[in-house]
């Protein structure tokens, strides 16, 4: 089977995929013949994204902080497409705040979405993959802020560093079932959200050794590699995609 044909007939669940990195990952997988369950908390964004991607993409709106909803995502993937091969925990929130005044509500929300949503998506996906007995791929979305300190992102950075440790720990739990678990850690990336931030591209172009922030395609290509058959012997790893920023780490 050729490299491109190795994708066809597979099913992927991607959370937080209404726009930005998650959308581009979904689009690139769909172009390769993968069936997509596309989740976003915003129903309008989810439906718009799925309509753009095409008929093999099913939108499901909901909050990944809700474990019952995550199980619904898995059930929908299996009942619609018959199987689950790839699960990408892309959904996450960033709540900036000074450490000394950070509120319990903000902290709990960041942990519920970034950690809880990822943990229980992986759990539900792994249970389905184990039942299928054909292996699979799970991918977490971390951040360079899990590697380098960034002002007003103590809770967010903490959550992203924890995801990388979760991937390493799940090597013990899931390798017997031939399930790989890896993490992508994007640096500054041009998305719909960051493009609306005046000066973002100019600032991060100056700070990034490669001379520009990432595109969503840059991150998506790294994600696709880690969930591809070509990465079947890679697990428990984090791939930083930041144009070299963490090597020098100047803050804006």
Long-range contacts (C-beta under 8 A, 24 or more apart in sequence): 3-229, 3-230, 4-32, 4-33, 5-33, 6-228, 6-229, 7-32, 7-33, 7-34, 7-228, 8-32, 8-33, 8-34, 9-33, 9-35, 10-34, 10-35, 10-83, 10-85, 10-86, 11-35, 11-36, 11-37, 11-77, 11-81, 11-82, 11-83, 11-84, 11-85, 11-86, 12-36, 12-37, 12-84, 12-85, 12-86, 12-87, 12-88, 12-227, 13-37, 13-39, 13-73, 13-74, 13-77, 13-84, 13-86, 13-87, 13-88, 13-121, 13-125, 14-38, 14-39, 14-88, 14-90, 15-39, 15-40, 15-64, 15-73, 15-88, 15-89, 15-90, 15-91, 15-117, 15-121, 16-40, 16-41, 16-64, 16-90, 16-91, 16-92, 16-141, 17-46, 17-49, 17-90, 18-42, 18-45, 18-46, 18-48, 18-49, 19-45, 19-49, 19-191, 19-192, 19-193, 20-189, 20-191, 20-192, 20-193, 20-216, 21-90, 21-141, 21-186, 21-189, 21-191, 21-216, 21-219, 21-220, 21-223, 22-88, 22-90, 22-91, 23-49, 23-216, 24-216, 24-217, 24-219, 24-220, 25-88, 25-90, 25-219, 25-220, 25-223, 25-224, 26-53, 26-57, 27-52, 27-53, 27-220, 28-217, 28-220, 28-221, 28-224, 29-86, 29-224, 30-54, 30-56, 30-57, 32-224, 34-85, 34-86, 35-80, 35-81, 37-73, 37-76, 37-77, 37-80, 37-81, 39-64, 39-73, 39-91, 40-91, 41-91, 63-113, 64-89, 64-91, 64-113, 64-116, 64-117, 64-118, 64-120, 64-121, 65-109, 65-112, 65-113, 65-116, 65-117, 67-116, 67-120, 70-117, 70-120, 70-121, 70-124, 71-124, 73-121, 73-124, 74-124, 74-125, 74-127, 74-128, 77-128, 78-128, 83-132, 84-125, 84-128, 84-129, 84-132, 84-136, 85-129, 85-134, 85-136, 85-137, 86-136, 86-137, 86-138, 86-139, 86-227, 87-121, 87-122, 87-124, 87-125, 87-136, 87-137, 87-138, 87-139, 88-138, 88-139, 88-141, 88-223, 88-227, 89-117, 89-118, 89-121, 89-122, 89-138, 89-139, 89-140, 89-141, 89-163, 90-141, 91-117, 91-118, 92-117, 92-118, 92-141, 92-159, 92-160, 94-153, 94-156, 95-155, 95-156, 96-152, 96-153, 96-156, 97-152, 97-155, 98-152, 99-152, 99-154, 102-154, 102-155, 106-155, 107-155, 110-155, 110-156, 110-159, 111-155, 111-159, 114-156, 114-159, 114-160, 114-163, 115-159, 115-162, 115-163, 115-166, 118-163, 118-166, 119-166, 122-166, 122-170, 122-181, 126-170, 126-173, 126-174, 126-177, 126-179, 129-177, 129-179, 130-177, 130-179, 133-177, 134-178, 135-177, 135-178, 135-179, 135-180, 135-232, 136-177, 136-178, 136-179, 136-180, 137-179, 137-180, 137-181, 137-182, 137-226, 137-227, 137-228, 137-231, 138-170, 138-174, 138-179, 138-180, 138-181, 138-182, 139-181, 139-182, 139-183, 139-184, 139-223, 139-226, 139-227, 140-164, 140-166, 140-167, 140-181, 140-182, 140-183, 140-184, 141-183, 141-184, 141-186, 141-223, 142-183, 142-184, 142-185, 142-186, 142-238, 143-185, 143-186, 143-187, 144-185, 144-186, 144-187, 144-188, 144-240, 144-242, 144-245, 144-246, 146-185, 147-185, 147-240, 147-246, 148-246, 148-249, 150-251, 151-251, 160-185, 164-238, 167-235, 167-236, 167-237, 167-238, 168-236, 170-236, 171-235, 171-236, 175-235, 180-226, 180-227, 180-231, 180-232, 180-234, 180-235, 181-235, 181-236, 182-226, 182-227, 182-231, 182-234, 182-235, 182-236, 182-237, 182-238, 182-239, 183-237, 183-238, 183-239, 184-219, 184-222, 184-223, 184-226, 184-238, 184-239, 184-241, 185-238, 185-239, 185-240, 185-241, 185-242, 186-214, 186-219, 186-241, 186-242, 187-213, 187-214, 187-240, 187-241, 187-242, 187-243, 187-245, 187-246, 188-213, 188-214, 188-242, 188-243, 188-245, 189-213, 189-214, 189-215, 189-216, 189-218, 189-219, 190-214, 190-215, 190-216, 191-216, 203-252, 204-252, 207-245, 207-250, 207-251, 207-252, 208-242, 208-243, 208-244, 208-245, 209-243, 209-244, 209-245, 209-247, 209-248, 210-243, 210-244, 211-243, 212-243, 213-243, 214-241, 214-242, 214-243
